[in-house]
Amino acid sequence: MNCLKKKTTKLLFHSPTTFIFTQTLFAQQRKLYLFTFDDTGAVIVQTAPGKVVTHRGGTITLPCRYHHEPEDVDPNHIRIKWTKVSDAFQFEDVFVELGRQQKAFGSYRGRVSLERAGPGDASVIIHNITLQDYGRYECEVTNDMEDDTGFVNLDLEGVVFPYYPPSGRYKLNYHQAEEVCRQQDAILASHAQLHKAWLEGLDWCNAGWLEDGSVQYPISQPRVQCGRKDSPPGVRNYGYRHKDDECYDAFCFTSNLNGRVYFLKRFKKVNYLEAVKACQRDDAVIAKVGQLYAAWKIQLLDRCEAGWVEDGSIRYPIVNPRTRCGGPEPGVRNLGFPDKKFRLYGVYCFRRNTDVQSTQAPKETITKPANSTRSI
C-alpha cells in the first residue's frame, strides 16, 4: 500500500541573490521553486519548471510560492491572482484573493481554491478538470508597492484525432472546426498536443485546424502525395490561416471519460436510427467520436466489429492489430459515412458513471472587513 509521506522542504543552494528549494510532496514527487531577488528586495517567483499533468475530471494543484523582504508585510495587503493565458495572448481571469476577500470567475466558480500549505503559498487547486482548462496559467502576487508573476503549464493526458464531417474533407473554417470538435466531446488540439501525437506515431496526410488558428498535419512516413517523399518526417505547418474564409479538416483532442464506451451486442444489424434507440433502451447514448477515441487510447477498448457512432460514421477501435481487422497498426478504423438507412452495422454506446462523488471545491466565502472599500 502506498502511504503519503510528510511534506518536507530543503534548501539546496544559496547565493546572495538566489534560493532554490525543493518540496517533497509524496513519495517520488517533488516540486522545484526558484526565488530570485532584485536590488530592491522584491521577489521574482518562478513555479514548477516544465508542466503539471492531470486528466479530465481530475484534481490538480498549480504550484506557486512567494516571499517578501522584509517579512512583516500585512497579509491583508497581499493580492494573489491567477489568470489563464492563451497562445494568442488572451487573458481569462481564474481566481483572485485580497486579504480575506476571494472571488473565482466564469467556469472556475465552485472549482477553485487556494492550497494554503503555509506562509507564502499561493498555489491554487482546480477540481473537476475540463478539457478547456488545458493551457498556461499566470500566478501574480502583489502588495502595495511590488508585484511579480510566475507561470505554470497545465497538460492533460488524452488523445489527438483527425476529424472531417459527413460533407467531406476540407469543409471547415476555424469556427466550424471548433464546433465539430465540441460536438464530438473534444476541443481543438494545440500544437504541443499534435506534436506529441506525432512522436507517438500519428500519421495523417490532410491538413487541419489547431487551437491557435494555425493549420498543420503530422507525417511519420514521408510520401509523394504528402509533401514530397524526400522531405523528413515531422509536423507540416501551413502557418496561421484566415479563420473565416479558408477551409480544412480539424485536429481534435479529448481526455478521460466519466463513463464507459462499449459495443452493444445484438442478434441483428441496425440502421442509424435503430442504433440510437438501441443505446437509449440500454440506459446509454450512442457514443461520440471523441468518446470512442478516448476509450481506445485510455481504456484500451479493442473490438473488431464496425459500429455506428453519433456523427453517422462507422468506426471500430483496434488496440492489438490482427488479420482481417484493418491493417498492421493500432487505431480507430473509419469506414466513412454510409447511408443511415443501411442495416449493415452494430453500434457503440456510451454509459455515463453515476457513482462518482463530487470533486468540487468547498463553497467560497467572501468576508469583507468593516468599512472596507478596497476592490479586488
ABEGO torsion letter per residue (X at the ends): XBBBBBBBBBBABBBAABBBBBBBABBGBBBBBBBBBBAAGBBBBBBGBEBBBBBBGBBBBBBBBBBBOBAABBAAABBBBBBBBBAAGBBBBABBBBEABBBBBEAABGABBBAGAEBGBABBBBBGBBAAABEBBBBBBBBAABBBBBBBBBBBBEBBBBBBBAAEBGABBAAAAAAAAAAAGBBBBBAAAAAAAAAAGBBBABBBBBAAGBBBBBBABBBAAAGEAABBBEBBBAEBBBAAABBBBBBBBBBBBBEBBBBBBBABBBBAAAAAAAAAAAGBBBBBAAAAAAAAAAAGBBBABBBBBAAGBBBBBBABBBBGAGEABBEBBBAEBBBAABBABBBBBBBBBAABBBABBBBBBBBBBBGBABBX
